[in-house]
Amino acid sequence: MTRARSTGRPGERPLSVVREDRRRGPGNSLEPRRPGPVEPAPRADAAAPGEADVLRARLRERTADLQRLRSEFDHYRARVRRDRRAVGEIAVANVLTGLLPVLDAIDEARAQGEVTGGFGRVAEVLEQELGALGLRSFGAPGDPFDPAVHEAVSCTRSDRVERPVCAAILRPGYRVGDQLLRPAQAHVAEPGPPPPGQA
């Protein structure tokens, strides 16, 4: 409780404030109360031994979950990249397959000596650009015959060969990377004597 002490003159403010402590300590005396002993608060990290083992097990479980999720995400990202690349390769292969008849027409015109002047320059640029996209032609006389990449249009026997070979290429084959766009058409010569009556 606080009381204001005045000088006794009316209209004047009190000069000082006296504060009295009316709290009673032990035994209802006027002694101020003294605080008792303070018990330390329990530490947050002080857990029972069994609880620590449970927390460690949970931490290991969460760590394993996180590692599994990270591995799954890495596999997903690699699969998406692989799928995008495959879709791009399929799109390029479809476009190039549609241009193969144009290349056949250029080859026929070249065989007849009609690819000259400006048309010859256009044909060269077209072939260069298609090569830049990964288009490769294959098939040459003397190549070993491979049914996976060659299409036999005709077949003769010859004692001059030891295994089936492409004696002549009638139409070149094309591939993009490892993808076969079209097999090469070939005249095949097989080993063995020619049939009677055939030179």
N, CA and C atoms as an extended XYZ file, in Angstrom:
597
Properties=species:S:1:pos:R:3:atomname:S:1:resname:S:1:resid:I:1 pbc="F F F"
N         0.845       -1.174        0.000 N   MET     1
C         0.000        0.000        0.000 CA  MET     1
C         0.878        1.220        0.000 C   MET     1
N         0.448        2.242       -0.744 N   THR     2
C         1.222        3.483       -0.814 CA  THR     2
C         0.404        4.619       -0.235 C   THR     2
N         1.095        5.484        0.460 N   ARG     3
C         0.434        6.683        0.996 CA  ARG     3
C         1.237        7.891        0.596 C   ARG     3
N         0.502        8.968        0.321 N   ALA     4
C         1.180       10.207       -0.049 CA  ALA     4
C         1.308       11.074        1.186 C   ALA     4
N         2.462       11.590        1.425 N   ARG     5
C         2.696       12.477        2.553 CA  ARG     5
C         2.682       13.907        2.031 C   ARG     5
N         1.862       14.794        2.642 N   SER     6
C         1.764       16.173        2.167 CA  SER     6
C         2.384       17.133        3.167 C   SER     6
N         2.534       18.373        2.775 N   THR     7
C         3.114       19.408        3.642 CA  THR     7
C         2.053       20.066        4.505 C   THR     7
N         0.775       19.777        4.257 N   GLY     8
C        -0.288       20.347        5.078 CA  GLY     8
C        -0.895       21.591        4.490 C   GLY     8
N        -0.417       22.109        3.451 N   ARG     9
C        -0.989       23.288        2.832 CA  ARG     9
C        -2.034       22.862        1.818 C   ARG     9
N        -3.196       23.548        1.839 N   PRO    10
C        -4.209       23.171        0.874 CA  PRO    10
C        -3.793       23.521       -0.545 C   PRO    10
N        -4.173       22.640       -1.492 N   GLY    11
C        -3.897       22.858       -2.910 CA  GLY    11
C        -2.508       22.480       -3.347 C   GLY    11
N        -1.687       21.962       -2.415 N   GLU    12
C        -0.328       21.577       -2.809 CA  GLU    12
C        -0.288       20.079       -3.063 C   GLU    12
N         0.647       19.721       -3.875 N   ARG    13
C         0.837       18.296       -4.163 CA  ARG    13
C         1.646       17.646       -3.058 C   ARG    13
N         1.462       16.349       -2.943 N   PRO    14
C         2.307       15.649       -1.956 CA  PRO    14
C         3.753       15.663       -2.400 C   PRO    14
N         4.659       15.707       -1.467 N   LEU    15
C         6.079       15.800       -1.770 CA  LEU    15
C         6.720       14.440       -1.997 C   LEU    15
N         6.272       13.446       -1.258 N   SER    16
C         6.924       12.148       -1.405 CA  SER    16
C         5.911       11.040       -1.252 C   SER    16
N         6.294        9.920       -1.724 N   VAL    17
C         5.438        8.744       -1.653 CA  VAL    17
C         6.151        7.714       -0.807 C   VAL    17
N         5.445        7.223        0.203 N   VAL    18
C         6.020        6.197        1.072 CA  VAL    18
C         5.310        4.894        0.755 C   VAL    18
N         6.088        3.858        0.567 N   ARG    19
C         5.550        2.556        0.204 CA  ARG    19
C         5.704        1.632        1.398 C   ARG    19
N         4.602        1.050        1.817 N   GLU    20
C         4.649        0.119        2.939 CA  GLU    20
C         4.383       -1.285        2.426 C   GLU    20
N         5.114       -2.244        2.964 N   ASP    21
C         4.951       -3.639        2.591 CA  ASP    21
C         4.129       -4.320        3.657 C   ASP    21
N         2.872       -4.688        3.315 N   ARG    22
C         1.991       -5.315        4.285 CA  ARG    22
C         1.929       -6.819        4.092 C   ARG    22
N         2.807       -7.349        3.243 N   ARG    23
C         2.800       -8.799        3.086 CA  ARG    23
C         3.320       -9.434        4.347 C   ARG    23
N         2.726      -10.521        4.656 N   ARG    24
C         3.145      -11.200        5.872 CA  ARG    24
C         3.895      -12.462        5.496 C   ARG    24
N         4.980      -12.675        6.137 N   GLY    25
C         5.774      -13.863        5.938 CA  GLY    25
C         5.307      -14.948        6.873 C   GLY    25
N         6.179      -15.920        7.155 N   PRO    26
C         5.822      -17.019        8.061 CA  PRO    26
C         5.517      -16.475        9.454 C   PRO    26
N         4.526      -17.031       10.066 N   GLY    27
C         4.166      -16.653       11.434 CA  GLY    27
C         3.413      -15.338       11.491 C   GLY    27
N         2.818      -14.892       10.423 N   ASN    28
C         2.042      -13.659       10.370 CA  ASN    28
C         2.817      -12.464       10.866 C   ASN    28
N         4.085      -12.467       10.680 N   SER    29
C         4.896      -11.300       11.058 CA  SER    29
C         4.918      -10.346        9.887 C   SER    29
N         5.508       -9.215       10.133 N   LEU    30
C         5.606       -8.221        9.079 CA  LEU    30
C         6.839       -8.434        8.211 C   LEU    30
N         7.523       -9.533        8.389 N   GLU    31
C         8.697       -9.805        7.560 CA  GLU    31
C         8.247      -10.135        6.137 C   GLU    31
N         8.996       -9.646        5.183 N   PRO    32
C         8.646      -10.023        3.821 CA  PRO    32
C         8.860      -11.518        3.603 C   PRO    32
N         8.022      -12.054        2.734 N   ARG    33
C         8.144      -13.482        2.444 CA  ARG    33
C         9.412      -13.740        1.659 C   ARG    33
N        10.098      -14.796        2.000 N   ARG    34
C        11.307      -15.190        1.274 CA  ARG    34
C        10.956      -16.353        0.369 C   ARG    34
N        11.465      -16.280       -0.825 N   PRO    35
C        11.152      -17.397       -1.720 CA  PRO    35
C        11.786      -18.678       -1.226 C   PRO    35
N        11.088      -19.781       -1.488 N   GLY    36
C        11.588      -21.077       -1.093 CA  GLY    36
C        12.608      -21.593       -2.092 C   GLY    36
N        13.150      -22.753       -1.848 N   PRO    37
C        14.132      -23.305       -2.782 CA  PRO    37
C        13.477      -23.565       -4.140 C   PRO    37
N        14.218      -23.233       -5.213 N   VAL    38
C        13.724      -23.400       -6.575 CA  VAL    38
C        14.219      -24.725       -7.127 C   VAL    38
N        13.259      -25.531       -7.577 N   GLU    39
C        13.643      -26.810       -8.186 CA  GLU    39
C        13.985      -26.585       -9.650 C   GLU    39
N        15.069      -27.189      -10.130 N   PRO    40
C        15.424      -26.994      -11.548 CA  PRO    40
C        14.368      -27.607      -12.455 C   PRO    40
N        14.098      -26.904      -13.547 N   ALA    41
C        13.116      -27.413      -14.517 CA  ALA    41
C        13.689      -28.640      -15.220 C   ALA    41
N        12.854      -29.596      -15.531 N   PRO    42
C        13.380      -30.792      -16.226 CA  PRO    42
C        13.906      -30.419      -17.604 C   PRO    42
N        15.063      -30.979      -17.956 N   ARG    43
C        15.678      -30.692      -19.246 CA  ARG    43
C        14.875      -31.353      -20.350 C   ARG    43
N        14.775      -30.602      -21.494 N   ALA    44
C        13.984      -31.127      -22.602 CA  ALA    44
C        14.641      -32.347      -23.239 C   ALA    44
N        16.007      -32.349      -23.199 N   ASP    45
C        16.700      -33.465      -23.858 CA  ASP    45
C        16.924      -34.649      -22.938 C   ASP    45
N        16.498      -34.494      -21.693 N   ALA    46
C        16.682      -35.604      -20.759 CA  ALA    46
C        15.486      -36.533      -20.898 C   ALA    46
N        15.642      -37.574      -21.670 N   ALA    47
C        14.562      -38.526      -21.888 CA  ALA    47
C        14.933      -39.848      -21.243 C   ALA    47
N        13.936      -40.591      -20.954 N   ALA    48
C        14.171      -41.910      -20.367 CA  ALA    48
C        14.933      -42.765      -21.360 C   ALA    48
N        15.742      -43.716      -20.884 N   PRO    49
C        16.524      -44.549      -21.816 CA  PRO    49
C        15.653      -45.243      -22.853 C   PRO    49
N        14.496      -45.731      -22.490 N   GLY    50
C        13.613      -46.383      -23.448 CA  GLY    50
C        13.103      -45.408      -24.496 C   GLY    50
N        12.817      -44.180      -24.074 N   GLU    51
C        12.322      -43.164      -25.007 CA  GLU    51
C        13.407      -42.770      -26.001 C   GLU    51
N        14.664      -42.731      -25.560 N   ALA    52
C        15.776      -42.405      -26.470 CA  ALA    52
C        15.902      -43.466      -27.561 C   ALA    52
N        15.725      -44.728      -27.178 N   ASP    53
C        15.798      -45.792      -28.185 CA  ASP    53
C        14.660      -45.662      -29.199 C   ASP    53
N        13.470      -45.297      -28.718 N   VAL    54
C        12.336      -45.113      -29.611 CA  VAL    54
C        12.613      -43.964      -30.574 C   VAL    54
N        13.175      -42.865      -30.058 N   LEU    55
C        13.488      -41.711      -30.911 CA  LEU    55
C        14.544      -42.064      -31.948 C   LEU    55
N        15.563      -42.833      -31.535 N   ARG    56
C        16.591      -43.252      -32.502 CA  ARG    56
C        15.986      -44.128      -33.594 C   ARG    56
N        15.094      -45.035      -33.211 N   ALA    57
C        14.449      -45.912      -34.199 CA  ALA    57
C        13.609      -45.092      -35.172 C   ALA    57
N        12.893      -44.089      -34.646 N   ARG    58
C        12.108      -43.229      -35.535 CA  ARG    58
C        12.997      -42.441      -36.486 C   ARG    58
N        14.130      -41.957      -35.974 N   LEU    59
C        15.060      -41.217      -36.826 CA  LEU    59
C        15.601      -42.108      -37.946 C   LEU    59
N        15.969      -43.349      -37.606 N   ARG    60
C        16.448      -44.268      -38.643 CA  ARG    60
C        15.356      -44.538      -39.676 C   ARG    60
N        14.119      -44.700      -39.198 N   GLU    61
C        13.011      -44.968      -40.117 CA  GLU    61
C        12.773      -43.791      -41.053 C   GLU    61
N        12.780      -42.570      -40.507 N   ARG    62
C        12.575      -41.376      -41.353 CA  ARG    62
C        13.725      -41.197      -42.342 C   ARG    62
N        14.947      -41.484      -41.899 N   THR    63
C        16.101      -41.374      -42.802 CA  THR    63
C        15.985      -42.376      -43.944 C   THR    63
N        15.577      -43.603      -43.634 N   ALA    64
C        15.397      -44.613      -44.680 CA  ALA    64
C        14.288      -44.198      -45.645 C   ALA    64
N        13.195      -43.633      -45.117 N   ASP    65
C        12.111      -43.154      -45.990 CA  ASP    65
C        12.604      -42.062      -46.928 C   ASP    65
N        13.390      -41.129      -46.366 N   LEU    66
C        13.913      -40.029      -47.178 CA  LEU    66
C        14.843      -40.545      -48.277 C   LEU    66
N        15.708      -41.494      -47.937 N   GLN    67
C        16.616      -42.055      -48.940 CA  GLN    67
C        15.838      -42.797      -50.022 C   GLN    67
N        14.779      -43.524      -49.625 N   ARG    68
C        13.975      -44.241      -50.613 CA  ARG    68
C        13.266      -43.260      -51.548 C   ARG    68
N        12.702      -42.197      -50.983 N   LEU    69
C        12.022      -41.196      -51.815 CA  LEU    69
C        12.994      -40.511      -52.761 C   LEU    69
N        14.196      -40.228      -52.281 N   ARG    70
C        15.189      -39.588      -53.147 CA  ARG    70
C        15.584      -40.524      -54.290 C   ARG    70
N        15.756      -41.797      -53.983 N   SER    71
C        16.101      -42.769      -55.026 CA  SER    71
C        14.972      -42.892      -56.048 C   SER    71
N        13.726      -42.931      -55.561 N   GLU    72
C        12.587      -43.018      -56.485 CA  GLU    72
C        12.515      -41.785      -57.373 C   GLU    72
N        12.789      -40.605      -56.798 N   PHE    73
C        12.742      -39.375      -57.603 CA  PHE    73
C        13.849      -39.371      -58.650 C   PHE    73
N        15.050      -39.850      -58.273 N   ASP    74
C        16.144      -39.927      -59.251 CA  ASP    74
C        15.784      -40.869      -60.401 C   ASP    74
N        15.164      -42.017      -60.080 N   HIS    75
C        14.743      -42.955      -61.131 CA  HIS    75
C        13.662      -42.328      -62.008 C   HIS    75
N        12.727      -41.616      -61.377 N   TYR    76
C        11.659      -40.958      -62.143 CA  TYR    76
C        12.239      -39.911      -63.090 C   TYR    76
N        13.192      -39.112      -62.593 N   ARG    77
C        13.786      -38.078      -63.441 CA  ARG    77
C        14.542      -38.696      -64.609 C   ARG    77
N        15.283      -39.794      -64.359 N   ALA    78
C        16.002      -40.466      -65.447 CA  ALA    78
C        15.016      -41.062      -66.461 C   ALA    78
N        13.900      -41.629      -65.963 N   ARG    79
C        12.904      -42.204      -66.878 CA  ARG    79
C        12.255      -41.123      -67.734 C   ARG    79
N        11.980      -39.954      -67.140 N   VAL    80
C        11.381      -38.857      -67.911 CA  VAL    80
C        12.338      -38.388      -68.994 C   VAL    80
N        13.644      -38.259      -68.634 N   ARG    81
C        14.632      -37.853      -69.639 CA  ARG    81
C        14.712      -38.875      -70.765 C   ARG    81
N        14.716      -40.164      -70.413 N   ARG    82
C        14.790      -41.220      -71.422 CA  ARG    82
C        13.550      -41.209      -72.317 C   ARG    82
N        12.373      -41.008      -71.707 N   ASP    83
C        11.136      -40.977      -72.501 CA  ASP    83
C        11.113      -39.768      -73.436 C   ASP    83
N        11.568      -38.621      -72.948 N   ARG    84
C        11.609      -37.432      -73.817 CA  ARG    84
C        12.549      -37.653      -74.996 C   ARG    84
N        13.705      -38.246      -74.720 N   ARG    85
C        14.653      -38.513      -75.806 CA  ARG    85
C        14.060      -39.499      -76.806 C   ARG    85
N        13.375      -40.531      -76.306 N   ALA    86
C        12.763      -41.517      -77.208 CA  ALA    86
C        11.679      -40.880      -78.059 C   ALA    86
N        10.853      -40.013      -77.461 N   VAL    87
C         9.799      -39.344      -78.223 CA  VAL    87
C        10.413      -38.453      -79.298 C   VAL    87
N        11.500      -37.750      -78.951 N   GLY    88
C        12.177      -36.911      -79.945 CA  GLY    88
C        12.746      -37.729      -81.088 C   GLY    88
N        13.348      -38.886      -80.763 N   GLU    89
C        13.907      -39.735      -81.810 CA  GLU    89
C        12.804      -40.293      -82.715 C   GLU    89
N        11.662      -40.652      -82.124 N   ILE    90
C        10.554      -41.171      -82.933 CA  ILE    90
C        10.026      -40.091      -83.872 C   ILE    90
N         9.925      -38.854      -83.360 N   ALA    91
C         9.429      -37.761      -84.206 CA  ALA    91
C        10.377      -37.513      -85.375 C   ALA    91
N        11.695      -37.487      -85.088 N   VAL    92
C        12.681      -37.282      -86.163 CA  VAL    92
C        12.610      -38.434      -87.161 C   VAL    92
N        12.500      -39.673      -86.659 N   ALA    93
C        12.436      -40.837      -87.552 CA  ALA    93
C        11.206      -40.777      -88.444 C   ALA    93
N        10.073      -40.323      -87.914 N   ASN    94
C         8.858      -40.227      -88.731 CA  ASN    94
C         9.018      -39.198      -89.851 C   ASN    94
N         9.627      -38.063      -89.522 N   VAL    95
C         9.839      -37.031      -90.544 CA  VAL    95
C        10.795      -37.535      -91.619 C   VAL    95
N        11.897      -38.173      -91.185 N   LEU    96
C        12.886      -38.651      -92.152 CA  LEU    96
C        12.326      -39.774      -93.019 C   LEU    96
N        11.481      -40.634      -92.443 N   THR    97
C        10.869      -41.701      -93.237 CA  THR    97
C        10.012      -41.118      -94.355 C   THR    97
N         9.323      -40.019      -94.068 N   GLY    98
C         8.525      -39.379      -95.095 CA  GLY    98
C         9.353      -38.757      -96.206 C   GLY    98
N        10.630      -38.451      -95.929 N   LEU    99
C        11.494      -37.835      -96.938 CA  LEU    99
C        12.283      -38.857      -97.763 C   LEU    99
N        12.207      -40.134      -97.423 N   LEU   100
C        12.978      -41.142      -98.165 CA  LEU   100
C        12.591      -41.214      -99.643 C   LEU   100
N        11.310      -41.105     -100.022 N   PRO   101
C        11.000      -41.090     -101.463 CA  PRO   101
C        11.645      -39.914     -102.201 C   PRO   101
N        11.800      -38.783     -101.515 N   VAL   102
C        12.482      -37.639     -102.136 CA  VAL   102
C        13.934      -37.992     -102.416 C   VAL   102
N        14.587      -38.654     -101.447 N   LEU   103
C        15.984      -39.059     -101.647 CA  LEU   103
C        16.098      -40.094     -102.763 C   LEU   103
N        15.117      -41.006     -102.857 N   ASP   104
C        15.125      -41.985     -103.952 CA  ASP   104
C        15.021      -41.285     -105.307 C   ASP   104
N        14.154      -40.271     -105.388 N   ALA   105
C        14.001      -39.533     -106.651 CA  ALA   105
C        15.289      -38.795     -107.005 C   ALA   105
N        15.961      -38.240     -105.999 N   ILE   106
C        17.234      -37.557     -106.260 CA  ILE   106
C        18.283      -38.557     -106.752 C   ILE   106
N        18.319      -39.746     -106.122 N   ASP   107
C        19.277      -40.769     -106.565 CA  ASP   107
C        19.013      -41.196     -108.007 C   ASP   107
N        17.758      -41.365     -108.377 N   GLU   108
C        17.425      -41.742     -109.753 CA  GLU   108
C        17.819      -40.638     -110.735 C   GLU   108
N        17.540      -39.400     -110.358 N   ALA   109
C        17.919      -38.282     -111.235 CA  ALA   109
C        19.432      -38.172     -111.346 C   ALA   109
N        20.132      -38.447     -110.250 N   ARG   110
C        21.597      -38.400     -110.293 CA  ARG   110
C        22.143      -39.502     -111.192 C   ARG   110
N        21.535      -40.693     -111.145 N   ALA   111
C        21.992      -41.793     -111.997 CA  ALA   111
C        21.795      -41.477     -113.472 C   ALA   111
N        20.817      -40.645     -113.788 N   GLN   112
C        20.567      -40.264     -115.178 CA  GLN   112
C        21.281      -38.965     -115.559 C   GLN   112
N        22.060      -38.425     -114.617 N   GLY   113
C        22.828      -37.222     -114.910 CA  GLY   113
C        22.009      -35.952     -114.942 C   GLY   113
N        20.872      -35.948     -114.250 N   GLU   114
C        20.006      -34.778     -114.289 CA  GLU   114
C        20.155      -33.866     -113.069 C   GLU   114
N        21.017      -34.258     -112.128 N   VAL   115
C        21.209      -33.422     -110.941 CA  VAL   115
C        22.384      -32.500     -111.218 C   VAL   115
N        22.087      -31.335     -111.765 N   THR   116
C        23.130      -30.365     -112.125 CA  THR   116
C        22.667      -28.967     -111.735 C   THR   116
N        23.601      -28.056     -111.740 N   GLY   117
C        23.294      -26.642     -111.511 CA  GLY   117
C        22.679      -26.398     -110.151 C   GLY   117
N        21.646      -25.529     -110.156 N   GLY   118
C        20.982      -25.160     -108.899 CA  GLY   118
C        20.300      -26.337     -108.238 C   GLY   118
N        19.720      -27.225     -109.050 N   PHE   119
C        19.066      -28.402     -108.473 CA  PHE   119
C        20.088      -29.298     -107.765 C   PHE   119
N        21.290      -29.384     -108.324 N   GLY   120
C        22.339      -30.170     -107.681 CA  GLY   120
C        22.725      -29.581     -106.334 C   GLY   120
N        22.762      -28.246     -106.256 N   ARG   121
C        23.099      -27.585     -104.986 CA  ARG   121
C        22.001      -27.821     -103.950 C   ARG   121
N        20.732      -27.763     -104.384 N   VAL   122
C        19.612      -28.034     -103.467 CA  VAL   122
C        19.697      -29.463     -102.942 C   VAL   122
N        20.007      -30.415     -103.808 N   ALA   123
C        20.110      -31.814     -103.393 CA  ALA   123
C        21.232      -31.998     -102.386 C   ALA   123
N        22.366      -31.327     -102.606 N   GLU   124
C        23.493      -31.436     -101.669 CA  GLU   124
C        23.129      -30.878     -100.296 C   GLU   124
N        22.493      -29.696     -100.278 N   VAL   125
C        22.120      -29.081      -98.990 CA  VAL   125
C        21.107      -29.962      -98.253 C   VAL   125
N        20.131      -30.502      -99.007 N   LEU   126
C        19.138      -31.379      -98.383 CA  LEU   126
C        19.808      -32.599      -97.754 C   LEU   126
N        20.708      -33.221      -98.463 N   GLU   127
C        21.388      -34.401      -97.930 CA  GLU   127
C        22.255      -34.051      -96.727 C   GLU   127
N        22.895      -32.879      -96.739 N   GLN   128
C        23.709      -32.457      -95.592 CA  GLN   128
C        22.847      -32.237      -94.349 C   GLN   128
N        21.704      -31.565      -94.549 N   GLU   129
C        20.830      -31.292      -93.404 CA  GLU   129
C        20.239      -32.580      -92.834 C   GLU   129
N        19.863      -33.501      -93.708 N   LEU   130
C        19.341      -34.780      -93.218 CA  LEU   130
C        20.427      -35.575      -92.509 C   LEU   130
N        21.670      -35.461      -93.005 N   GLY   131
C        22.785      -36.114      -92.319 CA  GLY   131
C        23.023      -35.513      -90.946 C   GLY   131
N        22.819      -34.186      -90.820 N   ALA   132
C        22.979      -33.542      -89.520 CA  ALA   132
C        21.937      -34.035      -88.512 C   ALA   132
N        20.783      -34.460      -89.009 N   LEU   133
C        19.751      -35.017      -88.124 CA  LEU   133
C        20.017      -36.482      -87.772 C   LEU   133
N        21.081      -37.051      -88.325 N   GLY   134
C        21.453      -38.429      -87.990 CA  GLY   134
C        21.077      -39.461      -89.019 C   GLY   134
N        20.592      -39.032      -90.201 N   LEU   135
C        20.202      -39.986      -91.243 CA  LEU   135
C        21.453      -40.541      -91.919 C   LEU   135
N        21.564      -41.871      -91.987 N   ARG   136
C        22.704      -42.535      -92.623 CA  ARG   136
C        22.184      -43.558      -93.625 C   ARG   136
N        22.784      -43.546      -94.802 N   SER   137
C        22.433      -44.568      -95.789 CA  SER   137
C        23.443      -45.707      -95.686 C   SER   137
N        23.021      -46.886      -96.084 N   PHE   138
C        23.930      -48.039      -96.057 CA  PHE   138
C        23.554      -48.972      -97.196 C   PHE   138
N        24.470      -49.847      -97.484 N   GLY   139
C        24.282      -50.823      -98.548 CA  GLY   139
C        25.227      -50.541      -99.708 C   GLY   139
N        26.137      -51.473      -99.938 N   ALA   140
C        27.086      -51.344     -101.047 CA  ALA   140
C        27.338      -52.736     -101.608 C   ALA   140
N        27.624      -52.842     -102.893 N   PRO   141
C        27.937      -54.154     -103.461 CA  PRO   141
C        29.133      -54.780     -102.744 C   PRO   141
N        29.010      -56.073     -102.438 N   GLY   142
C        30.070      -56.786     -101.735 CA  GLY   142
C        29.837      -56.878     -100.237 C   GLY   142
N        28.851      -56.140      -99.704 N   ASP   143
C        28.541      -56.253      -98.271 CA  ASP   143
C        28.004      -57.647      -97.962 C   ASP   143
N        28.367      -58.236      -96.812 N   PRO   144
C        27.753      -59.514      -96.418 CA  PRO   144
C        26.243      -59.339      -96.268 C   PRO   144
N        25.511      -60.292      -96.761 N   PHE   145
C        24.057      -60.191      -96.688 CA  PHE   145
C        23.597      -60.443      -95.258 C   PHE   145
N        22.815      -59.495      -94.731 N   ASP   146
C        22.262      -59.601      -93.379 CA  ASP   146
C        20.749      -59.409      -93.500 C   ASP   146
N        19.971      -60.455      -93.263 N   PRO   147
C        18.518      -60.310      -93.432 CA  PRO   147
C        17.890      -59.290      -92.498 C   PRO   147
N        18.602      -58.887      -91.449 N   ALA   148
C        18.055      -57.887      -90.528 CA  ALA   148
C        18.071      -56.497      -91.147 C   ALA   148
N        19.004      -56.242      -92.071 N   VAL   149
C        19.124      -54.897      -92.650 CA  VAL   149
C        19.056      -54.906      -94.172 C   VAL   149
N        19.002      -56.093      -94.775 N   HIS   150
C        18.912      -56.176      -96.236 CA  HIS   150
C        17.635      -56.908      -96.630 C   HIS   150
N        17.091      -56.500      -97.748 N   GLU   151
C        15.927      -57.179      -98.329 CA  GLU   151
C        16.357      -57.785      -99.664 C   GLU   151
N        16.304      -59.119      -99.749 N   ALA   152
C        16.735      -59.803     -100.970 CA  ALA   152
C        15.626      -59.733     -102.005 C   ALA   152
N        15.913      -59.066     -103.106 N   VAL   153
C        14.945      -58.962     -104.195 CA  VAL   153
C        15.106      -60.155     -105.136 C   VAL   153
N        16.331      -60.575     -105.342 N   SER   154
C        16.607      -61.752     -106.168 CA  SER   154
C        17.850      -62.427     -105.619 C   SER   154
N        18.010      -63.700     -106.006 N   CYS   155
C        19.140      -64.466     -105.473 CA  CYS   155
C        19.680      -65.390     -106.561 C   CYS   155
N        21.003      -65.415     -106.701 N   THR   156
C        21.660      -66.325     -107.637 CA  THR   156
C        22.782      -67.032     -106.901 C   THR   156
N        23.218      -68.156     -107.486 N   ARG   157
C        24.335      -68.900     -106.910 CA  ARG   157
C        25.589      -68.587     -107.703 C   ARG   157
N        26.684      -68.563     -106.970 N   SER   158
C        27.963      -68.268     -107.619 CA  SER   158
C        29.063      -69.011     -106.899 C   SER   158
N        30.008      -69.569     -107.680 N   ASP   159
C        31.147      -70.242     -107.057 CA  ASP   159
C        32.248      -69.243     -106.709 C   ASP   159
N        32.009      -67.955     -106.916 N   ARG   160
C        33.003      -66.929     -106.606 CA  ARG   160
C        32.862      -66.381     -105.184 C   ARG   160
N        31.802      -66.740     -104.486 N   VAL   161
C        31.598      -66.226     -103.121 CA  VAL   161
C        31.589      -67.390     -102.148 C   VAL   161
N        32.015      -67.088     -100.913 N   GLU   162
C        32.064      -68.115      -99.873 CA  GLU   162
C        30.873      -68.025      -98.928 C   GLU   162
N        30.202      -66.918      -98.962 N   ARG   163
C        29.005      -66.715      -98.131 CA  ARG   163
C        28.082      -65.771      -98.872 C   ARG   163
N        26.812      -65.654      -98.455 N   PRO   164
C        25.894      -64.757      -99.163 CA  PRO   164
C        26.353      -63.306      -99.056 C   PRO   164
N        26.411      -62.641     -100.216 N   VAL   165
C        26.806      -61.238     -100.265 CA  VAL   165
C        25.822      -60.482     -101.145 C   VAL   165
N        25.843      -59.169     -100.991 N   CYS   166
C        25.020      -58.303     -101.825 CA  CYS   166
C        25.775      -58.069     -103.133 C   CYS   166
N        25.310      -58.699     -104.202 N   ALA   167
C        25.983      -58.524     -105.487 CA  ALA   167
C        25.696      -57.145     -106.060 C   ALA   167
N        24.504      -56.614     -105.830 N   ALA   168
C        24.152      -55.280     -106.317 CA  ALA   168
C        23.113      -54.694     -105.365 C   ALA   168
N        23.182      -53.379     -105.159 N   ILE   169
C        22.207      -52.671     -104.321 CA  ILE   169
C        21.215      -51.988     -105.251 C   ILE   169
N        19.963      -52.389     -105.155 N   LEU   170
C        18.920      -51.808     -105.991 CA  LEU   170
C        18.337      -50.529     -105.381 C   LEU   170
N        18.304      -50.454     -104.053 N   ARG   171
C        17.819      -49.261     -103.357 CA  ARG   171
C        18.525      -49.192     -102.015 C   ARG   171
N        19.159      -48.060     -101.663 N   PRO   172
C        19.895      -48.002     -100.399 CA  PRO   172
C        18.957      -48.081      -99.194 C   PRO   172
N        19.501      -48.531      -98.097 N   GLY   173
C        18.767      -48.544      -96.830 CA  GLY   173
C        19.137      -47.312      -96.018 C   GLY   173
N        18.306      -47.002      -95.022 N   TYR   174
C        18.544      -45.824      -94.181 CA  TYR   174
C        18.292      -46.177      -92.724 C   TYR   174
N        19.085      -45.537      -91.867 N   ARG   175
C        18.894      -45.671      -90.426 CA  ARG   175
C        19.183      -44.340      -89.748 C   ARG   175
N        18.600      -44.178      -88.565 N   VAL   176
C        18.884      -43.025      -87.694 CA  VAL   176
C        19.373      -43.604      -86.380 C   VAL   176
N        20.629      -43.368      -86.083 N   GLY   177
C        21.206      -43.977      -84.884 CA  GLY   177
C        21.147      -45.485      -85.000 C   GLY   177
N        20.505      -46.127      -84.016 N   ASP   178
C        20.341      -47.583      -84.063 CA  ASP   178
C        19.008      -48.002      -84.663 C   ASP   178
N        18.171      -47.044      -85.031 N   GLN   179
C        16.839      -47.364      -85.551 CA  GLN   179
C        16.873      -47.506      -87.066 C   GLN   179
N        16.393      -48.651      -87.537 N   LEU   180
C        16.328      -48.919      -88.970 CA  LEU   180
C        15.067      -48.286      -89.544 C   LEU   180
N        15.265      -47.393      -90.530 N   LEU   181
C        14.115      -46.779      -91.189 CA  LEU   181
C        13.648      -47.615      -92.382 C   LEU   181
N        14.607      -48.160      -93.115 N   ARG   182
C        14.260      -48.945      -94.299 CA  ARG   182
C        15.423      -49.865      -94.627 C   ARG   182
N        15.161      -51.154      -94.902 N   PRO   183
C        16.266      -52.044      -95.281 CA  PRO   183
C        16.709      -51.748      -96.712 C   PRO   183
N        17.932      -52.115      -96.991 N   ALA   184
C        18.464      -51.944      -98.353 CA  ALA   184
C        17.992      -53.108      -99.224 C   ALA   184
N        17.533      -52.783     -100.402 N   GLN   185
C        17.134      -53.830     -101.357 CA  GLN   185
C        18.368      -54.257     -102.140 C   GLN   185
N        18.578      -55.575     -102.200 N   ALA   186
C        19.811      -56.068     -102.804 CA  ALA   186
C        19.553      -57.302     -103.657 C   ALA   186
N        20.431      -57.458     -104.640 N   HIS   187
C        20.513      -58.706     -105.402 CA  HIS   187
C        21.582      -59.527     -104.701 C   HIS   187
N        21.227      -60.737     -104.248 N   VAL   188
C        22.103      -61.532     -103.390 CA  VAL   188
C        22.732      -62.657     -104.202 C   VAL   188
N        24.021      -62.876     -103.942 N   ALA   189
C        24.761      -64.012     -104.533 CA  ALA   189
C        25.107      -64.973     -103.418 C   ALA   189
N        24.742      -66.233     -103.598 N   GLU   190
C        25.017      -67.262     -102.592 CA  GLU   190
C        26.104      -68.197     -103.106 C   GLU   190
N        26.866      -68.825     -102.205 N   PRO   191
C        27.901      -69.756     -102.665 CA  PRO   191
C        27.272      -71.038     -103.226 C   PRO   191
N        27.952      -71.624     -104.141 N   GLY   192
C        27.489      -72.861     -104.754 CA  GLY   192
C        27.550      -72.768     -106.272 C   GLY   192
N        27.560      -73.903     -106.932 N   PRO   193
C        27.625      -73.868     -108.409 CA  PRO   193
C        26.332      -73.334     -108.971 C   PRO   193
N        26.405      -72.629     -110.068 N   PRO   194
C        25.160      -72.153     -110.695 CA  PRO   194
C        24.381      -73.324     -111.242 C   PRO   194
N        23.063      -73.188     -111.304 N   PRO   195
C        22.262      -74.296     -111.852 CA  PRO   195
C        22.640      -74.569     -113.295 C   PRO   195
N        22.405      -75.831     -113.795 N   PRO   196
C        22.767      -76.176     -115.180 CA  PRO   196
C        22.032      -75.279     -116.187 C   PRO   196
N        22.755      -74.880     -117.187 N   GLY   197
C        22.176      -74.034     -118.211 CA  GLY   197
C        22.309      -72.570     -117.895 C   GLY   197
N        22.874      -72.222     -116.677 N   GLN   198
C        23.044      -70.792     -116.314 CA  GLN   198
C        24.534      -70.530     -116.243 C   GLN   198
N        24.988      -69.527     -116.925 N   ALA   199
C        26.417      -69.242     -116.957 CA  ALA   199
C        26.835      -68.632     -115.643 C   ALA   199
